[in-house]
Amino acid sequence: MKTVASDCFSYSQAQLKEFSQTTLDHARACGATDAATEFSESTGLSVTVRKGQTETIERNRDKGMGITVFIGQRRGHASTSDFSEQALKATVEAAYNIARFTAEDNCAGLPDPTLLEHHPQDLDLFHRWDIDAPHALSIAQRAEQAAFSVSPLISNSDGASVSTQHAHFIYANSQGFSSGYPTSRHFIACAPIAGTGTHMQRDDWYSSARSPAMMAHPENIGTYAAQRALARLHPRNLSTRKCPVLFEAPLAIGLLGAFVQAVSGGALYRKSSFLLNSLGQAIFPEHISIYEEPHQLGAMGSAPFDDEGVRTQRRDVVHNGIVQGYFLSTYSARKLGMTSTGNAGGSHNLQLKSKLTQSSDDLCAMLKKMGTGLLVTDLMGQGVNYVTGDYSRGASGYWVEHGKIAYPVEGITIAGNLKQMFHQLAAIGNDITTRGTKQTGSILIEEMMIAGH
């Protein structure tokens, strides 16, 4: 795996490995039958400007360790940010004492050793960005100034921000697993405000990547954010109706996230999901597939192994509309009588695809496919019931007529049921957006209820 520049962190990977081994040795000395530990360290810089003036400059340098101790099938966990020998021993003993007094759980324990990834490949997840506060502030100012330059109607700003974060970790357990690697995350955002008085609209845009070279230019971010804010001026209300709904790509990722939550082990074994027993079931139309690509070089959701050291692998989560697999950790897999899928800690580079998508299916083409209906660009509230699948969110966006945007709308609620929405997924655009560990284009749902005035 990639080595880390010695001046980027206070501790080297070798030192973190040494700490982890010492911690595991002490756990054994206490009487633990098994143990797992993680040591991590991160550094970063975050700045914000508003109307050209500096608002915040924040630097962080954090470190921490966590230790999980097993006494048979009893489990205890403790953590600390102090890496001194005395503190580490005290933390191990605290975890051991917790385990002593917990009930036995026949699903507790370390992963199957055959599932561990002892030879992880380098996935190019660390790209250092050497910027100081003045440089970061100038980048944020460039983004904000670009927004103000778009139109005199850009009257104010919620600010622009730049952040850079570098981290590394070592995860080790008493089965002989010990590995880790460095990561980086960089971010530029801008949030302009258009209009004046009671006729004001805000929007934003951002770019985030492992490598600073892969982010959008600050001027492009600010310009696009301003254009989005301007387009929202003078919104109208809609009357209550049923119609097709097109989710803009950044919001469509939320629908993909809802599916992930519903087929994750925790929700399934607790029976708190509307997609119970969905393995092998047609949840989406036949043209829809969802892929997990954990080994994509340089991607935000890439990882050679999960939070428990279990190897990750490329797989079809949904193929031709049919669910092929869940998202399982070691514990949730045992609760379900299954095997870990390498998803302790979440999904890895999920891609929602449709066999019907054409290379020319940008947002304009998707509007034409919808014809007349609602383009949703902003959602509010947390109105998703994962037990029933009922979906109800405050929304704003644009009313579309004959494939073209007619006017902005706000003050409406869109409602449906996620299971039905998944079945009615008519098309996915090629206007692909990546947010965190998920990627999709815009999503067209055949029909939803719109509650207006």
Buried (B, 14 or more C-beta within 10 A) or exposed (E): BBEBEEEBBEBBBEBBBBBBBBBBEBBBEBEBBBBBBBBBBBBBBBBBBBEEEBBEBEEEEEBBBBBBBBBBBBBBBBBBEEBEEEEBBBBBBBBBEBBEEBEEBEBBBBBBEEBBBEEBEEBBBBBBBEBEBEBBBBBBBBBBBBBBEBBEBBBBBBBBBBBBBBBBBBBBBBBEBBBBBBBBBBBBBBBBBBBEEEEBBBBBBBBBBBBBEEBBBBBBBBBBBBBBBBBBEEBEEBEEEEBBBBBBBBBBBBBBBBBBBBBBBBBBBEEBBBBBEBBEEBBBBEBBBBBBBBBBEBBBBBBBBBBBBBBBBEBBBBBBBBBBBBBBBBBBBBBBEBBBBBBBBBBBBBBBBBEBBEEEBBBBBBBEBBEBBBBBBBBEEEBBBBEEBBBBBBBBBBBBEEBEBEEBBBBBBBBBBBBBBBBBBBBBBBBBBBBBBBBBBBBBBBBBBBBBE
